[in-house]
Amino acid sequence: MLKKNNGYNGFFLLELLLSLSAWFMMCLFFIPIIVDLNSQSKKLEIDKMAKQLLFQELEAKIIEGKLENNYSVVQAGIKYKISWRDSAISGVKEVCVNVEENAFVSKTEICGMQE
């Protein structure tokens, strides 16, 4: 006769496979969401830095009378190009901050006019 195994009736393997498949299904659901949130977070970080550089440039022009030079700034491995150009609408100078597209970042351009 077979002895009883402390209350286990042979369902251990089945329970293990069920729990592993549940974990697998949860990973299939949550990993793409986490990857998408990570890319959105990176884009928001880049947009925030571009806006900060834009407002710093406009502030320097208004307060200090800084010359309108085109230059680049590298922050956290991302190159921000700051350029001045004439606005097509009112003829007033506007400053633009560009981030070129690469494998991790989509192209971003933020412009603002001098008041």
N, CA, C and O atoms as a Tinker XYZ file with bonds, in Angstrom:
   460  protein
     1  N      0.830000   -1.173000    0.000000    73     2
     2  CA     0.000000    0.000000    0.000000    64     1     3
     3  C      0.879000    1.243000    0.000000    63     2     4     5
     4  O      2.004000    1.258000    0.499000    81     3
     5  N      0.323000    2.240000   -0.565000    73     3     6
     6  CA     1.042000    3.497000   -0.635000    64     5     7
     7  C      0.786000    4.320000    0.625000    63     6     8     9
     8  O     -0.334000    4.365000    1.134000    81     7
     9  N      1.823000    4.959000    1.112000    73     7    10
    10  CA     1.676000    5.823000    2.269000    64     9    11
    11  C      1.173000    7.189000    1.804000    63    10    12    13
    12  O      1.451000    7.623000    0.686000    81    11
    13  N      0.434000    7.851000    2.677000    73    11    14
    14  CA     0.029000    9.226000    2.385000    64    13    15
    15  C      1.210000   10.134000    2.626000    63    14    16    17
    16  O      2.019000    9.893000    3.522000    81    15
    17  N      1.309000   11.159000    1.841000    73    15    18
    18  CA     2.476000   12.038000    1.833000    64    17    19
    19  C      2.171000   13.346000    2.554000    63    18    20    21
    20  O      2.237000   14.414000    1.945000    81    19
    21  N      1.844000   13.280000    3.818000    73    19    22
    22  CA     1.561000   14.464000    4.646000    64    21    23
    23  C      0.506000   15.377000    4.021000    63    22    24    25
    24  O      0.667000   16.596000    4.057000    81    23
    25  N     -0.519000   14.851000    3.475000    73    23    26
    26  CA    -1.598000   15.667000    2.940000    64    25    27
    27  C     -1.456000   16.026000    1.476000    63    26    28    29
    28  O     -2.412000   16.531000    0.888000    81    27
    29  N     -0.313000   15.791000    0.862000    73    27    30
    30  CA    -0.144000   16.074000   -0.568000    64    29    31
    31  C     -0.608000   14.875000   -1.367000    63    30    32    33
    32  O     -0.229000   13.739000   -1.082000    81    31
    33  N     -1.419000   15.133000   -2.357000    73    31    34
    34  CA    -1.965000   14.051000   -3.162000    64    33    35
    35  C     -1.421000   14.059000   -4.580000    63    34    36    37
    36  O     -2.087000   13.567000   -5.491000    81    35
    37  N     -0.248000   14.596000   -4.788000    73    35    38
    38  CA     0.364000   14.552000   -6.101000    64    37    39
    39  C      0.057000   15.746000   -6.977000    63    38    40    41
    40  O      0.290000   15.682000   -8.184000    81    39
    41  N     -0.449000   16.818000   -6.434000    73    39    42
    42  CA    -0.768000   17.989000   -7.222000    64    41    43
    43  C      0.352000   19.021000   -7.210000    63    42    44    45
    44  O      0.160000   20.129000   -7.711000    81    43
    45  N      1.478000   18.705000   -6.671000    73    43    46
    46  CA     2.571000   19.674000   -6.540000    64    45    47
    47  C      3.053000   20.151000   -7.901000    63    46    48    49
    48  O      3.210000   21.356000   -8.092000    81    47
    49  N      3.293000   19.261000   -8.852000    73    47    50
    50  CA     3.762000   19.644000  -10.178000    64    49    51
    51  C      2.718000   20.487000  -10.908000    63    50    52    53
    52  O      3.063000   21.471000  -11.564000    81    51
    53  N      1.471000   20.114000  -10.800000    73    51    54
    54  CA     0.403000   20.859000  -11.444000    64    53    55
    55  C      0.295000   22.269000  -10.867000    63    54    56    57
    56  O      0.137000   23.232000  -11.618000    81    55
    57  N      0.378000   22.400000   -9.557000    73    55    58
    58  CA     0.327000   23.705000   -8.924000    64    57    59
    59  C      1.532000   24.559000   -9.333000    63    58    60    61
    60  O      1.393000   25.763000   -9.553000    81    59
    61  N      2.707000   23.943000   -9.435000    73    59    62
    62  CA     3.906000   24.656000   -9.856000    64    61    63
    63  C      3.755000   25.174000  -11.278000    63    62    64    65
    64  O      4.077000   26.331000  -11.549000    81    63
    65  N      3.277000   24.349000  -12.177000    73    63    66
    66  CA     3.083000   24.783000  -13.564000    64    65    67
    67  C      2.029000   25.878000  -13.670000    63    66    68    69
    68  O      2.174000   26.794000  -14.479000    81    67
    69  N      0.990000   25.800000  -12.882000    73    67    70
    70  CA    -0.042000   26.818000  -12.893000    64    69    71
    71  C      0.494000   28.161000  -12.399000    63    70    72    73
    72  O      0.208000   29.204000  -12.987000    81    71
    73  N      1.262000   28.130000  -11.328000    73    71    74
    74  CA     1.804000   29.388000  -10.813000    64    73    75
    75  C      2.846000   29.974000  -11.769000    63    74    76    77
    76  O      2.901000   31.191000  -11.947000    81    75
    77  N      3.671000   29.125000  -12.385000    73    75    78
    78  CA     4.645000   29.615000  -13.356000    64    77    79
    79  C      3.963000   30.205000  -14.586000    63    78    80    81
    80  O      4.415000   31.220000  -15.117000    81    79
    81  N      2.895000   29.588000  -15.036000    73    79    82
    82  CA     2.186000   30.142000  -16.199000    64    81    83
    83  C      1.495000   31.457000  -15.827000    63    82    84    85
    84  O      1.399000   32.356000  -16.663000    81    83
    85  N      1.016000   31.583000  -14.593000    73    83    86
    86  CA     0.426000   32.850000  -14.155000    64    85    87
    87  C      1.493000   33.945000  -14.127000    63    86    88    89
    88  O      1.227000   35.066000  -14.560000    81    87
    89  N      2.688000   33.647000  -13.631000    73    87    90
    90  CA     3.786000   34.616000  -13.628000    64    89    91
    91  C      4.172000   34.995000  -15.051000    63    90    92    93
    92  O      4.440000   36.162000  -15.338000    81    91
    93  N      4.199000   34.019000  -15.929000    73    91    94
    94  CA     4.538000   34.283000  -17.330000    64    93    95
    95  C      3.505000   35.207000  -17.974000    63    94    96    97
    96  O      3.873000   36.125000  -18.708000    81    95
    97  N      2.239000   34.979000  -17.712000    73    95    98
    98  CA     1.187000   35.837000  -18.268000    64    97    99
    99  C      1.281000   37.257000  -17.711000    63    98   100   101
   100  O      1.077000   38.222000  -18.447000    81    99
   101  N      1.585000   37.393000  -16.431000    73    99   102
   102  CA     1.743000   38.724000  -15.846000    64   101   103
   103  C      2.943000   39.445000  -16.466000    63   102   104   105
   104  O      2.877000   40.646000  -16.728000    81   103
   105  N      4.026000   38.722000  -16.696000    73   103   106
   106  CA     5.203000   39.338000  -17.326000    64   105   107
   107  C      4.895000   39.766000  -18.750000    63   106   108   109
   108  O      5.339000   40.829000  -19.184000    81   107
   109  N      4.143000   38.956000  -19.485000    73   107   110
   110  CA     3.756000   39.334000  -20.847000    64   109   111
   111  C      2.910000   40.592000  -20.857000    63   110   112   113
   112  O      2.930000   41.342000  -21.833000    81   111
   113  N      2.173000   40.834000  -19.797000    73   111   114
   114  CA     1.337000   42.023000  -19.718000    64   113   115
   115  C      2.127000   43.243000  -19.240000    63   114   116   117
   116  O      1.980000   44.325000  -19.807000    81   115
   117  N      2.959000   43.089000  -18.211000    73   115   118
   118  CA     3.589000   44.237000  -17.571000    64   117   119
   119  C      4.907000   44.687000  -18.212000    63   118   120   121
   120  O      5.221000   45.875000  -18.145000    81   119
   121  N      5.675000   43.816000  -18.815000    73   119   122
   122  CA     6.969000   44.213000  -19.394000    64   121   123
   123  C      6.810000   45.235000  -20.514000    63   122   124   125
   124  O      7.556000   46.214000  -20.524000    81   123
   125  N      5.876000   45.068000  -21.465000    73   123   126
   126  CA     5.712000   46.126000  -22.475000    64   125   127
   127  C      5.268000   47.467000  -21.881000    63   126   128   129
   128  O      5.664000   48.526000  -22.369000    81   127
   129  N      4.455000   47.420000  -20.838000    73   127   130
   130  CA     4.020000   48.660000  -20.188000    64   129   131
   131  C      5.205000   49.354000  -19.537000    63   130   132   133
   132  O      5.341000   50.573000  -19.641000    81   131
   133  N      6.054000   48.604000  -18.876000    73   131   134
   134  CA     7.225000   49.180000  -18.214000    64   133   135
   135  C      8.186000   49.767000  -19.246000    63   134   136   137
   136  O      8.741000   50.842000  -19.023000    81   135
   137  N      8.390000   49.088000  -20.361000    73   135   138
   138  CA     9.271000   49.596000  -21.422000    64   137   139
   139  C      8.706000   50.891000  -21.997000    63   138   140   141
   140  O      9.455000   51.841000  -22.228000    81   139
   141  N      7.399000   50.943000  -22.230000    73   139   142
   142  CA     6.770000   52.150000  -22.762000    64   141   143
   143  C      6.865000   53.302000  -21.767000    63   142   144   145
   144  O      7.145000   54.435000  -22.160000    81   143
   145  N      6.639000   53.030000  -20.500000    73   143   146
   146  CA     6.769000   54.077000  -19.476000    64   145   147
   147  C      8.197000   54.600000  -19.404000    63   146   148   149
   148  O      8.415000   55.794000  -19.197000    81   147
   149  N      9.160000   53.714000  -19.572000    73   147   150
   150  CA    10.562000   54.126000  -19.551000    64   149   151
   151  C     10.873000   55.056000  -20.721000    63   150   152   153
   152  O     11.563000   56.059000  -20.542000    81   151
   153  N     10.379000   54.739000  -21.907000    73   151   154
   154  CA    10.644000   55.597000  -23.071000    64   153   155
   155  C      9.907000   56.933000  -22.941000    63   154   156   157
   156  O     10.448000   57.968000  -23.331000    81   155
   157  N      8.686000   56.930000  -22.402000    73   155   158
   158  CA     7.968000   58.182000  -22.183000    64   157   159
   159  C      8.681000   59.050000  -21.151000    63   158   160   161
   160  O      8.749000   60.270000  -21.294000    81   159
   161  N      9.206000   58.417000  -20.123000    73   159   162
   162  CA     9.944000   59.156000  -19.093000    64   161   163
   163  C     11.187000   59.811000  -19.684000    63   162   164   165
   164  O     11.495000   60.961000  -19.370000    81   163
   165  N     11.895000   59.086000  -20.532000    73   163   166
   166  CA    13.090000   59.634000  -21.183000    64   165   167
   167  C     12.719000   60.818000  -22.070000    63   166   168   169
   168  O     13.417000   61.832000  -22.063000    81   167
   169  N     11.624000   60.706000  -22.838000    73   167   170
   170  CA    11.190000   61.800000  -23.708000    64   169   171
   171  C     10.795000   63.021000  -22.888000    63   170   172   173
   172  O     11.132000   64.145000  -23.260000    81   171
   173  N     10.089000   62.822000  -21.781000    73   171   174
   174  CA     9.705000   63.951000  -20.933000    64   173   175
   175  C     10.926000   64.626000  -20.322000    63   174   176   177
   176  O     10.967000   65.849000  -20.183000    81   175
   177  N     11.916000   63.823000  -19.959000    73   175   178
   178  CA    13.159000   64.381000  -19.405000    64   177   179
   179  C     13.872000   65.250000  -20.440000    63   178   180   181
   180  O     14.381000   66.322000  -20.113000    81   179
   181  N     13.907000   64.788000  -21.680000    73   179   182
   182  CA    14.553000   65.546000  -22.758000    64   181   183
   183  C     13.764000   66.821000  -23.052000    63   182   184   185
   184  O     14.361000   67.881000  -23.240000    81   183
   185  N     12.431000   66.735000  -23.095000    73   183   186
   186  CA    11.612000   67.931000  -23.328000    64   185   187
   187  C     11.791000   68.951000  -22.209000    63   186   188   189
   188  O     11.863000   70.154000  -22.461000    81   187
   189  N     11.861000   68.472000  -20.993000    73   187   190
   190  CA    12.044000   69.379000  -19.853000    64   189   191
   191  C     13.383000   70.108000  -19.955000    63   190   192   193
   192  O     13.455000   71.316000  -19.728000    81   191
   193  N     14.436000   69.376000  -20.293000    73   191   194
   194  CA    15.753000   69.995000  -20.409000    64   193   195
   195  C     15.788000   70.970000  -21.582000    63   194   196   197
   196  O     16.414000   72.025000  -21.480000    81   195
   197  N     15.129000   70.639000  -22.692000    73   195   198
   198  CA    15.082000   71.547000  -23.846000    64   197   199
   199  C     14.353000   72.837000  -23.488000    63   198   200   201
   200  O     14.792000   73.920000  -23.874000    81   199
   201  N     13.250000   72.736000  -22.758000    73   199   202
   202  CA    12.527000   73.944000  -22.333000    64   201   203
   203  C     13.364000   74.765000  -21.361000    63   202   204   205
   204  O     13.361000   75.994000  -21.418000    81   203
   205  N     14.073000   74.090000  -20.477000    73   203   206
   206  CA    14.928000   74.807000  -19.528000    64   205   207
   207  C     16.027000   75.572000  -20.269000    63   206   208   209
   208  O     16.298000   76.731000  -19.953000    81   207
   209  N     16.659000   74.929000  -21.251000    73   207   210
   210  CA    17.694000   75.613000  -22.038000    64   209   211
   211  C     17.109000   76.777000  -22.837000    63   210   212   213
   212  O     17.741000   77.825000  -22.966000    81   211
   213  N     15.904000   76.592000  -23.370000    73   211   214
   214  CA    15.233000   77.649000  -24.120000    64   213   215
   215  C     15.001000   78.873000  -23.239000    63   214   216   217
   216  O     15.319000   79.995000  -23.633000    81   215
   217  N     14.455000   78.660000  -22.062000    73   215   218
   218  CA    14.165000   79.792000  -21.181000    64   217   219
   219  C     15.440000   80.422000  -20.623000    63   218   220   221
   220  O     15.482000   81.632000  -20.400000    81   219
   221  N     16.461000   79.632000  -20.398000    73   219   222
   222  CA    17.736000   80.205000  -19.969000    64   221   223
   223  C     18.320000   81.105000  -21.055000    63   222   224   225
   224  O     18.859000   82.172000  -20.765000    81   223
   225  N     18.210000   80.667000  -22.298000    73   223   226
   226  CA    18.741000   81.456000  -23.411000    64   225   227
   227  C     17.955000   82.761000  -23.581000    63   226   228   229
   228  O     18.545000   83.819000  -23.797000    81   227
   229  N     16.629000   82.682000  -23.484000    73   227   230
   230  CA    15.815000   83.896000  -23.593000    64   229   231
   231  C     16.079000   84.843000  -22.429000    63   230   232   233
   232  O     16.149000   86.058000  -22.618000    81   231
   233  N     16.223000   84.299000  -21.246000    73   231   234
   234  CA    16.509000   85.119000  -20.072000    64   233   235
   235  C     17.870000   85.803000  -20.186000    63   234   236   237
   236  O     18.018000   86.974000  -19.836000    81   235
   237  N     18.858000   85.062000  -20.677000    73   235   238
   238  CA    20.196000   85.648000  -20.852000    64   237   239
   239  C     20.165000   86.759000  -21.894000    63   238   240   241
   240  O     20.878000   87.753000  -21.757000    81   239
   241  N     19.360000   86.605000  -22.919000    73   239   242
   242  CA    19.257000   87.642000  -23.950000    64   241   243
   243  C     18.595000   88.894000  -23.386000    63   242   244   245
   244  O     19.049000   90.006000  -23.656000    81   243
   245  N     17.534000   88.729000  -22.609000    73   243   246
   246  CA    16.791000   89.876000  -22.087000    64   245   247
   247  C     17.575000   90.576000  -20.975000    63   246   248   249
   248  O     17.709000   91.800000  -20.993000    81   247
   249  N     18.087000   89.825000  -20.023000    73   247   250
   250  CA    18.738000   90.424000  -18.849000    64   249   251
   251  C     20.154000   90.885000  -19.160000    63   250   252   253
   252  O     20.529000   92.013000  -18.840000    81   251
   253  N     20.935000   90.020000  -19.780000    73   251   254
   254  CA    22.353000   90.316000  -19.982000    64   253   255
   255  C     22.651000   90.914000  -21.351000    63   254   256   257
   256  O     23.759000   91.398000  -21.584000    81   255
   257  N     21.702000   90.889000  -22.239000    73   255   258
   258  CA    21.949000   91.382000  -23.596000    64   257   259
   259  C     22.915000   90.473000  -24.348000    63   258   260   261
   260  O     23.706000   90.944000  -25.165000    81   259
   261  N     22.851000   89.182000  -24.075000    73   259   262
   262  CA    23.754000   88.207000  -24.674000    64   261   263
   263  C     23.618000   88.195000  -26.195000    63   262   264   265
   264  O     22.522000   88.361000  -26.731000    81   263
   265  N     24.726000   87.999000  -26.874000    73   263   266
   266  CA    24.712000   87.915000  -28.333000    64   265   267
   267  C     23.995000   86.653000  -28.782000    63   266   268   269
   268  O     23.970000   85.646000  -28.075000    81   267
   269  N     23.417000   86.727000  -29.964000    73   267   270
   270  CA    22.651000   85.603000  -30.509000    64   269   271
   271  C     23.585000   84.660000  -31.250000    63   270   272   273
   272  O     23.787000   84.796000  -32.457000    81   271
   273  N     24.141000   83.724000  -30.540000    73   271   274
   274  CA    25.062000   82.750000  -31.129000    64   273   275
   275  C     24.404000   81.383000  -31.185000    63   274   276   277
   276  O     23.614000   81.023000  -30.312000    81   275
   277  N     24.734000   80.635000  -32.212000    73   275   278
   278  CA    24.301000   79.253000  -32.313000    64   277   279
   279  C     25.374000   78.371000  -31.689000    63   278   280   281
   280  O     26.560000   78.523000  -31.981000    81   279
   281  N     24.955000   77.458000  -30.837000    73   279   282
   282  CA    25.914000   76.563000  -30.194000    64   281   283
   283  C     25.205000   75.291000  -29.749000    63   282   284   285
   284  O     23.985000   75.173000  -29.857000    81   283
   285  N     25.979000   74.355000  -29.253000    73   283   286
   286  CA    25.438000   73.075000  -28.793000    64   285   287
   287  C     25.813000   72.839000  -27.339000    63   286   288   289
   288  O     26.850000   73.295000  -26.858000    81   287
   289  N     24.941000   72.118000  -26.659000    73   287   290
   290  CA    25.170000   71.748000  -25.266000    64   289   291
   291  C     24.930000   70.246000  -25.159000    63   290   292   293
   292  O     23.947000   69.731000  -25.691000    81   291
   293  N     25.829000   69.546000  -24.471000    73   291   294
   294  CA    25.661000   68.117000  -24.245000    64   293   295
   295  C     25.344000   67.903000  -22.771000    63   294   296   297
   296  O     26.127000   68.273000  -21.896000    81   295
   297  N     24.192000   67.306000  -22.509000    73   295   298
   298  CA    23.769000   67.007000  -21.141000    64   297   299
   299  C     23.300000   65.558000  -21.107000    63   298   300   301
   300  O     22.428000   65.160000  -21.880000    81   299
   301  N     23.880000   64.782000  -20.214000    73   299   302
   302  CA    23.520000   63.368000  -20.041000    64   301   303
   303  C     23.638000   62.594000  -21.354000    63   302   304   305
   304  O     22.828000   61.709000  -21.631000    81   303
   305  N     24.638000   62.926000  -22.155000    73   303   306
   306  CA    24.878000   62.215000  -23.401000    64   305   307
   307  C     23.968000   62.609000  -24.542000    63   306   308   309
   308  O     23.994000   61.968000  -25.593000    81   307
   309  N     23.161000   63.646000  -24.371000    73   307   310
   310  CA    22.244000   64.095000  -25.416000    64   309   311
   311  C     22.664000   65.487000  -25.855000    63   310   312   313
   312  O     22.897000   66.368000  -25.028000    81   311
   313  N     22.759000   65.675000  -27.163000    73   311   314
   314  CA    23.224000   66.942000  -27.724000    64   313   315
   315  C     22.033000   67.829000  -28.050000    63   314   316   317
   316  O     21.164000   67.466000  -28.843000    81   315
   317  N     22.011000   69.007000  -27.416000    73   315   318
   318  CA    20.979000   70.014000  -27.647000    64   317   319
   319  C     21.591000   71.133000  -28.481000    63   318   320   321
   320  O     22.580000   71.741000  -28.073000    81   319
   321  N     21.009000   71.408000  -29.652000    73   319   322
   322  CA    21.494000   72.494000  -30.505000    64   321   323
   323  C     20.618000   73.720000  -30.295000    63   322   324   325
   324  O     19.403000   73.670000  -30.486000    81   323
   325  N     21.247000   74.816000  -29.899000    73   323   326
   326  CA    20.535000   76.065000  -29.646000    64   325   327
   327  C     20.842000   77.005000  -30.800000    63   326   328   329
   328  O     22.005000   77.292000  -31.086000    81   327
   329  N     19.796000   77.481000  -31.462000    73   327   330
   330  CA    19.995000   78.345000  -32.627000    64   329   331
   331  C     18.998000   79.500000  -32.606000    63   330   332   333
   332  O     17.853000   79.354000  -32.179000    81   331
   333  N     19.471000   80.654000  -33.080000    73   331   334
   334  CA    18.647000   81.847000  -33.227000    64   333   335
   335  C     18.286000   82.004000  -34.692000    63   334   336   337
   336  O     19.117000   81.756000  -35.566000    81   335
   337  N     17.042000   82.418000  -34.972000    73   335   338
   338  CA    16.631000   82.689000  -36.343000    64   337   339
   339  C     15.505000   83.714000  -36.353000    63   338   340   341
   340  O     14.850000   83.959000  -35.340000    81   339
   341  N     15.301000   84.302000  -37.519000    73   339   342
   342  CA    14.224000   85.283000  -37.661000    64   341   343
   343  C     12.896000   84.559000  -37.762000    63   342   344   345
   344  O     12.769000   83.566000  -38.478000    81   343
   345  N     11.919000   85.061000  -37.046000    73   343   346
   346  CA    10.585000   84.478000  -37.079000    64   345   347
   347  C      9.889000   84.848000  -38.383000    63   346   348   349
   348  O     10.006000   85.981000  -38.848000    81   347
   349  N      9.178000   83.917000  -38.967000    73   347   350
   350  CA     8.479000   84.166000  -40.219000    64   349   351
   351  C      7.227000   85.017000  -39.998000    63   350   352   353
   352  O      6.737000   85.655000  -40.929000    81   351
   353  N      6.720000   85.027000  -38.790000    73   351   354
   354  CA     5.461000   85.728000  -38.512000    64   353   355
   355  C      5.679000   87.214000  -38.272000    63   354   356   357
   356  O      5.078000   88.046000  -38.952000    81   355
   357  N      6.525000   87.555000  -37.320000    73   355   358
   358  CA     6.629000   88.967000  -36.921000    64   357   359
   359  C      8.003000   89.583000  -37.148000    63   358   360   361
   360  O      8.204000   90.756000  -36.834000    81   359
   361  N      8.928000   88.842000  -37.671000    73   359   362
   362  CA    10.261000   89.371000  -37.905000    64   361   363
   363  C     11.099000   89.485000  -36.638000    63   362   364   365
   364  O     12.223000   89.986000  -36.686000    81   363
   365  N     10.573000   89.031000  -35.513000    73   363   366
   366  CA    11.296000   89.049000  -34.251000    64   365   367
   367  C     12.176000   87.807000  -34.191000    63   366   368   369
   368  O     11.820000   86.762000  -34.735000    81   367
   369  N     13.315000   87.922000  -33.535000    73   367   370
   370  CA    14.206000   86.771000  -33.391000    64   369   371
   371  C     13.556000   85.735000  -32.476000    63   370   372   373
   372  O     12.916000   86.079000  -31.482000    81   371
   373  N     13.728000   84.489000  -32.821000    73   371   374
   374  CA    13.283000   83.398000  -31.959000    64   373   375
   375  C     14.430000   82.434000  -31.758000    63   374   376   377
   376  O     15.305000   82.299000  -32.613000    81   375
   377  N     14.416000   81.771000  -30.628000    73   375   378
   378  CA    15.440000   80.789000  -30.311000    64   377   379
   379  C     14.801000   79.415000  -30.363000    63   378   380   381
   380  O     13.675000   79.223000  -29.903000    81   379
   381  N     15.527000   78.461000  -30.926000    73   379   382
   382  CA    15.039000   77.088000  -31.023000    64   381   383
   383  C     16.065000   76.143000  -30.408000    63   382   384   385
   384  O     17.274000   76.323000  -30.554000    81   383
   385  N     15.552000   75.140000  -29.723000    73   383   386
   386  CA    16.387000   74.087000  -29.170000    64   385   387
   387  C     16.008000   72.803000  -29.891000    63   386   388   389
   388  O     14.853000   72.378000  -29.862000    81   387
   389  N     16.994000   72.192000  -30.539000    73   387   390
   390  CA    16.770000   70.966000  -31.312000    64   389   391
   391  C     17.497000   69.798000  -30.679000    63   390   392   393
   392  O     18.614000   69.933000  -30.180000    81   391
   393  N     16.844000   68.655000  -30.709000    73   391   394
   394  CA    17.471000   67.397000  -30.318000    64   393   395
   395  C     17.328000   66.475000  -31.514000    63   394   396   397
   396  O     16.216000   66.190000  -31.957000    81   395
   397  N     18.451000   66.011000  -32.034000    73   395   398
   398  CA    18.425000   65.149000  -33.217000    64   397   399
   399  C     17.938000   63.750000  -32.856000    63   398   400   401
   400  O     18.099000   63.285000  -31.728000    81   399
   401  N     17.350000   63.108000  -33.826000    73   399   402
   402  CA    16.829000   61.761000  -33.640000    64   401   403
   403  C     17.976000   60.755000  -33.622000    63   402   404   405
   404  O     18.900000   60.836000  -34.432000    81   403
   405  N     17.905000   59.810000  -32.692000    73   403   406
   406  CA    18.844000   58.691000  -32.679000    64   405   407
   407  C     18.091000   57.443000  -32.236000    63   406   408   409
   408  O     16.860000   57.432000  -32.238000    81   407
   409  N     18.805000   56.405000  -31.861000    73   407   410
   410  CA    18.163000   55.135000  -31.528000    64   409   411
   411  C     17.267000   55.244000  -30.297000    63   410   412   413
   412  O     16.289000   54.505000  -30.184000    81   411
   413  N     17.579000   56.143000  -29.383000    73   411   414
   414  CA    16.845000   56.217000  -28.124000    64   413   415
   415  C     15.908000   57.420000  -28.038000    63   414   416   417
   416  O     14.995000   57.438000  -27.212000    81   415
   417  N     16.129000   58.421000  -28.888000    73   415   418
   418  CA    15.414000   59.696000  -28.760000    64   417   419
   419  C     14.781000   60.060000  -30.096000    63   418   420   421
   420  O     15.416000   59.944000  -31.144000    81   419
   421  N     13.523000   60.501000  -30.054000    73   419   422
   422  CA    12.909000   61.007000  -31.276000    64   421   423
   423  C     13.278000   62.484000  -31.444000    63   422   424   425
   424  O     13.696000   63.139000  -30.489000    81   423
   425  N     13.121000   62.992000  -32.649000    73   423   426
   426  CA    13.500000   64.385000  -32.922000    64   425   427
   427  C     12.579000   65.324000  -32.155000    63   426   428   429
   428  O     11.360000   65.150000  -32.128000    81   427
   429  N     13.196000   66.320000  -31.536000    73   427   430
   430  CA    12.451000   67.302000  -30.748000    64   429   431
   431  C     12.906000   68.697000  -31.140000    63   430   432   433
   432  O     14.103000   68.944000  -31.291000    81   431
   433  N     11.959000   69.606000  -31.305000    73   431   434
   434  CA    12.286000   71.005000  -31.563000    64   433   435
   435  C     11.317000   71.870000  -30.767000    63   434   436   437
   436  O     10.099000   71.747000  -30.892000    81   435
   437  N     11.887000   72.743000  -29.950000    73   435   438
   438  CA    11.089000   73.671000  -29.150000    64   437   439
   439  C     11.589000   75.076000  -29.455000    63   438   440   441
   440  O     12.786000   75.349000  -29.359000    81   439
   441  N     10.671000   75.971000  -29.825000    73   439   442
   442  CA    11.040000   77.339000  -30.173000    64   441   443
   443  C     10.271000   78.323000  -29.296000    63   442   444   445
   444  O      9.160000   78.046000  -28.843000    81   443
   445  N     10.895000   79.482000  -29.072000    73   443   446
   446  CA    10.259000   80.536000  -28.303000    64   445   447
   447  C     10.735000   81.883000  -28.803000    63   446   448   449
   448  O     11.879000   82.029000  -29.234000    81   447
   449  N      9.840000   82.882000  -28.744000    73   447   450
   450  CA    10.171000   84.221000  -29.225000    64   449   451
   451  C     10.592000   85.118000  -28.082000    63   450   452   453
   452  O     10.160000   84.960000  -26.941000    81   451
   453  N     11.438000   86.052000  -28.420000    73   451   454
   454  CA    11.872000   87.049000  -27.464000    64   453   455
   455  C     10.744000   88.071000  -27.290000    63   454   456   457
   456  O     10.175000   88.550000  -28.271000    81   455
   457  N     10.433000   88.395000  -26.053000    73   455   458
   458  CA     9.345000   89.347000  -25.789000    64   457   459
   459  C      9.871000   90.742000  -25.592000    63   458   460
   460  O      9.093000   91.668000  -25.361000    81   459
